[in-house]
């Protein structure tokens, strides 16, 4: 049914509009796995991609990676980050076992912490 993402900025209490994100397919879950870029995009005003990352029927069983440019986003918001910053990019590796279901990968993030889960 597809893949989507949504990022909430917990420091400012709203969507992470403008955050840069990259989506990759991966060939496994080990440290030596290779990643192939599928697309790069910026999140819209609601902190979401403008459409599904994979639409109906396009998502396949396998492993994927989302990379969120957390430091770039907070710097663009005028947040003074130490150098080196605590979080630069947040990388989420996840698997799709049943592509007939929708996979939603939300991220809750601040300059110092993040959490994720499989949403609906």
C-alpha positions in Angstrom: 0.0 0.0 0.0 3.0 2.3 0.2 5.6 4.1 2.3 5.4 7.5 4.0 7.2 9.6 6.6 6.4 12.5 8.9 8.8 14.5 11.1 7.8 16.4 14.2 10.2 19.0 15.7 9.9 18.4 19.5 12.0 21.4 20.3 9.7 23.9 18.7 6.5 21.8 19.0 5.5 21.5 15.3 6.3 19.9 12.0 9.9 19.9 10.7 9.0 21.8 7.5 11.9 22.0 5.1 14.0 19.1 6.6 16.0 17.3 3.9 15.5 13.6 3.7 17.0 10.8 1.5 15.4 7.4 0.9 17.5 4.4 0.0 17.0 0.7 -0.7 19.6 -1.5 1.0 20.8 -5.0 0.2 20.7 -6.2 3.8 21.0 -5.2 7.4 24.7 -5.9 8.1 27.5 -3.3 8.5 28.7 -4.1 5.0 25.2 -3.6 3.4 25.1 -1.3 0.4 22.5 1.5 -0.1 21.1 2.8 -3.4 19.6 6.2 -3.4 16.0 6.3 -4.5 15.2 10.0 -4.0 16.0 13.1 -2.0 13.2 15.5 -0.9 12.4 18.3 1.5 9.4 17.9 3.9 6.4 20.2 3.2 4.8 22.6 5.7 3.2 19.7 7.5 6.5 17.9 8.0 5.6 15.2 5.4 6.7 14.3 1.9 4.4 15.8 -0.8 3.3 12.3 -1.7 3.9 8.7 -0.9 7.5 7.6 -1.1 6.3 4.5 -2.8 2.7 4.4 -4.1 0.4 1.4 -4.3 2.1 -1.6 -5.7 5.5 0.0 -6.0 6.8 -1.0 -2.5 8.5 -4.3 -2.4 9.5 -6.6 0.5 13.1 -5.7 1.5 15.2 -3.3 3.5 15.2 0.4 3.3 16.9 3.4 4.8 15.7 6.9 5.5 18.3 9.6 6.3 17.1 12.8 8.0 19.3 15.9 8.0 18.7 16.9 11.6 21.6 19.3 12.1 20.9 21.1 8.8 17.3 21.6 9.7 17.9 23.0 13.2 20.7 25.2 11.9 18.3 26.6 9.3 15.9 27.4 12.3 18.7 29.4 13.9 19.4 26.9 16.7 23.0 27.3 18.0 24.5 23.8 17.9 27.8 22.8 19.3 30.6 21.6 17.0 30.5 18.8 16.5 26.7 18.7 17.0 25.2 15.8 19.0 23.0 14.6 16.1 24.0 15.3 12.5 21.9 12.9 10.5 19.5 10.4 11.8 19.6 7.2 9.8 16.7 4.7 10.1 17.2 1.2 8.7 14.0 -0.7 8.5 12.4 -3.7 6.8 9.3 -4.2 4.8 8.0 -7.7 5.3 4.5 -7.2 3.9 4.3 -4.7 1.0 0.5 -5.1 0.9 0.4 -3.1 4.1 1.1 0.6 4.5 4.4 1.5 6.2 4.6 4.9 7.9 7.9 5.9 9.5 7.5 8.9 11.7 10.4 10.7 13.4 10.1 12.8 16.6 13.3 14.8 16.9 15.2 17.5 18.7 18.9 18.5 18.5 19.6 16.0 21.3 17.2 13.1 20.9 14.9 11.2 18.6 12.4 8.4 18.5 10.6 6.5 15.8 8.0 3.8 15.5 6.0 2.1 12.8 2.9 4.2 12.3 -0.2 3.6 10.3 
